[in-house]
Amino acid sequence: MLAKQYLHRLPANYSMEQIRRRVSERAPLWDETPGLGFKAFLIQERGRHGAQQNAYSSLYLWLQTEAALEFIVDQRFRSVIETFGRPRIETWLALDARRGRAARPLFAFREDLDIPVTADLAALYRQERERNAEAAGRAGIFASVVAIDPTTWRLARFTLAEEGPRADETRRSFEIAHLAKPGLAAIG
């Protein structure tokens, strides 16, 4: 499995309603995508839920590498490039992905952690899978993913949840404008 995310920073005066319309028009194109676990259409709107900026982002959990490759060469992604320019796509190897009990996530959170050079990677893998299983079992959690970027030696933890950010939230938070989930049944 691969996790991918890209983010488009938008001007402070950008109409986020325009982004919401774009999502409602394009989201159905993803609801039947083979090889895709889920795609979250994410929004940060300045002044809402602690957001400091306007941004539009997509978070993917790909079940098949070939499907992830096809995504970057198809018309759907070409449309992103034509509208916003070519984004930097962050890519991780998913260590673990779990489905929680919540029915409808409204928010996504991302936490990035450096992996110490002295870390026992096998132990880290086991610990993160256990931590992720525990996180997915909490009330209000729809899905939890932990992934590694072996080029920067950083972990990324993603949580899709019903509840929004707390006032003391340290993770990056996003509103979920739409969640396409064609391969959700394949996620443990």
ABEGO torsion letter per residue (X at the ends): XBBBBBBBBBBAABBAAAAAAAAAAAAAAAAABBGBABBBBBBBBBGBGGBABBBBBBBBBBABAAAAAAAAABAAAAAAAAAAEBBBBBBBBBABBBBBABABBABBBBBBBBBBAABBAAAAAAAAAAAAAAAAABBGBABBBBBBBAAAGBBBBBBBBABBBBAABABBBBBBABBBBAAAAABX
